[in-house]
Amino acid sequence: VLFRSRRFPMAVQAGRSTGDRRGRRRIEAAAGVVAAIFLFLAVAPLPVVSDPSATREDWTLLANPGVAARFRAEDGLLRVEVHRLKRRQPSEVRLERPLAVKKGERWTVSFQVRSDEDRTAVCRLNQGVSPWNPLAPEQTFPVAVPWTSQRLEFVAAAEELDARVQFLIGAVPGVVEFRDVQIHRSAAKQPSGVPGPEK
């Protein structure tokens, strides 16, 4: 009995040591999980957020995977904030609205635009579904810090009931704002040598 009583404290101490090691392992594992969560939040892309008011104006923001961007539309002002880009290409962030066009129609896109720093952007007329072919040559326009006015014209190369007018603004991070965006069909130019209608 005396022999056992001498070893009992050692057994208890060994048990406590094993329990302490297991507790430390659990704490270290939990700390690793917390660190992984914080790392994920640090590198994970922010969601693309569309304000419900944008729906009334038929504008939609599209961003490629890995891009963090936010979109807000209010009282005719379209504001896009690009926080992070995976690649610095204009097509990484696209602001678009649907349009139905017929072959040979001339369309005018006029607007005012500004940014937090000087940059260039692209406007194009494309198919809205696969294979997303261009319906007219894309046009590059400058974007400055103060408001500037732009007027672009496109001639549809084919009929497309589900076309898209797109602003491509993913070349560099920052803020781009549009206002007074007008998209309308222009009067067709009279071909040279063809007499106009009699008055």
C-alpha positions in Angstrom: 0.0 0.0 0.0 2.8 2.4 0.8 4.5 1.6 -2.6 1.3 2.4 -4.4 0.7 5.6 -2.4 4.2 6.8 -3.4 3.5 6.3 -7.1 0.0 7.7 -7.1 1.1 11.4 -7.1 3.3 10.6 -10.1 0.4 9.1 -11.9 -1.7 12.1 -11.2 1.1 14.4 -12.3 1.6 12.4 -15.5 -2.1 12.6 -16.2 -2.1 16.3 -15.7 0.9 16.7 -18.0 -0.9 14.7 -20.8 -4.0 16.8 -20.3 -2.0 20.0 -20.4 -0.4 18.9 -23.7 -3.8 18.1 -25.2 -5.1 21.5 -24.0 -2.2 23.3 -25.6 -2.7 21.5 -28.8 -6.4 22.4 -28.9 -5.5 26.1 -28.2 -2.9 26.0 -30.9 -5.3 24.4 -33.4 -8.0 27.0 -32.5 -5.4 29.8 -33.0 -4.5 28.4 -36.4 -8.1 28.4 -37.4 -8.6 32.0 -36.3 -5.4 33.0 -38.2 -6.6 31.3 -41.3 -9.9 33.1 -41.1 -8.2 36.5 -40.8 -5.9 35.6 -43.7 -8.9 34.7 -45.8 -10.6 37.9 -45.0 -7.5 39.8 -45.9 -7.0 38.3 -49.3 -10.5 37.3 -50.3 -12.2 39.6 -52.9 -14.9 41.9 -51.8 -18.3 41.2 -53.3 -19.6 43.3 -56.2 -22.4 45.3 -54.7 -25.2 46.7 -56.8 -27.5 49.4 -55.4 -31.1 48.6 -56.1 -31.6 52.0 -57.7 -29.3 50.9 -60.5 -31.9 48.4 -61.7 -34.2 51.3 -62.5 -31.7 52.6 -64.9 -30.9 49.2 -66.4 -27.2 49.4 -65.6 -25.3 46.4 -64.3 -21.7 46.1 -63.0 -19.8 43.0 -64.0 -16.4 42.1 -62.6 -14.0 39.2 -63.3 -13.1 36.8 -60.5 -10.6 38.2 -58.1 -11.8 41.8 -58.6 -13.2 43.9 -55.8 -15.5 46.6 -57.0 -18.6 48.5 -55.9 -21.4 50.1 -57.9 -23.9 52.7 -56.9 -26.6 54.5 -59.0 -28.5 57.5 -57.7 -30.3 60.4 -59.5 -28.6 59.7 -62.8 -25.1 59.4 -61.3 -23.3 56.1 -61.8 -20.4 55.6 -59.5 -18.0 52.7 -59.7 -15.3 52.1 -57.1 -12.6 49.6 -58.1 -10.7 48.5 -55.1 -8.6 45.6 -56.3 -7.8 44.1 -59.8 -6.3 40.8 -60.7 -5.1 42.1 -64.0 -5.0 45.7 -65.2 -7.2 45.4 -68.3 -10.2 47.5 -69.1 -12.5 44.5 -69.5 -11.8 43.4 -65.8 -14.7 45.8 -64.8 -17.6 46.5 -67.1 -20.7 48.7 -66.7 -23.4 47.8 -69.1 -27.0 48.1 -70.1 -29.1 46.2 -72.7 -30.0 47.5 -76.1 -31.7 46.2 -79.2 -30.2 47.2 -82.5 -30.7 46.6 -86.2 -28.0 46.3 -88.9 -26.9 49.7 -90.2 -28.5 51.7 -87.3 -26.4 54.5 -86.0 -26.4 54.9 -82.2 -25.0 57.8 -80.2 -23.7 57.4 -76.6 -23.2 60.8 -74.9 -22.3 61.3 -71.2 -20.2 63.2 -68.7 -17.5 61.4 -66.9 -14.8 62.0 -64.3 -12.4 60.1 -62.1 -10.1 60.4 -59.1 -7.1 60.5 -61.5 -6.5 60.8 -65.2 -7.0 57.5 -67.1 -8.6 56.1 -70.2 -11.7 53.9 -70.6 -13.4 52.0 -73.4 -16.9 52.1 -74.7 -18.2 49.3 -77.0 -21.3 47.8 -78.5 -21.4 44.0 -78.2 -23.6 41.0 -78.3 -25.1 40.3 -74.9 -24.9 36.5 -75.2 -22.2 34.1 -76.4 -20.1 34.4 -78.5 -20.3 38.1 -77.4 -19.1 39.4 -80.7 -18.5 43.1 -81.2 -21.2 44.9 -83.2 -19.1 47.9 -83.9 -15.4 49.0 -83.3 -14.8 49.8 -79.7 -13.8 53.4 -78.8 -11.3 54.6 -76.2 -11.9 57.9 -74.5 -10.0 60.0 -71.9 -11.2 60.4 -68.3 -10.0 63.3 -66.3 -10.4 64.6 -62.8 -13.0 67.3 -63.7 -16.2 66.5 -65.5 -15.7 66.2 -69.2 -18.3 65.5 -71.9 -18.1 62.7 -74.4 -20.1 61.8 -77.5 -19.5 58.5 -79.3 -21.2 57.0 -82.3 -21.6 53.4 -83.3 -23.0 51.8 -86.4 -24.4 48.3 -85.8 -22.9 45.7 -88.1 -25.7 43.2 -87.5 -29.1 42.9 -85.9 -29.0 42.0 -82.3 -32.1 42.1 -80.0 -29.9 41.4 -76.9 -27.0 43.8 -77.4 -25.0 45.6 -74.7 -23.5 49.1 -74.4 -20.5 48.7 -72.2 -18.1 51.0 -70.4 -14.8 49.2 -69.7 -13.1 50.8 -66.7 -10.9 48.0 -65.2 -7.5 49.3 -66.3 -6.5 50.8 -63.0 -8.1 50.9 -59.5 -9.9 54.0 -58.4 -13.3 55.8 -58.7 -15.1 56.6 -62.0 -18.4 58.5 -62.2 -20.8 58.9 -65.1 -23.8 61.2 -65.3 -26.3 62.3 -67.9 -25.7 59.1 -69.9 -27.9 59.2 -73.1 -28.1 56.4 -75.6 -30.3 57.0 -78.6 -30.6 56.1 -82.3 -29.2 58.8 -84.6 -30.7 59.8 -88.0 -29.0 57.8 -90.7 -26.7 59.9 -92.9 -27.8 60.3 -96.5 -25.4 58.4 -98.8 -23.4 60.6 -101.1 -25.0 61.0 -104.6 -28.5 59.9 -103.4 -31.1 62.7 -103.6 -33.1 63.4 -100.5 -36.9 63.2 -100.4 -38.8 65.8 -102.3 -40.4 68.6 -100.3 
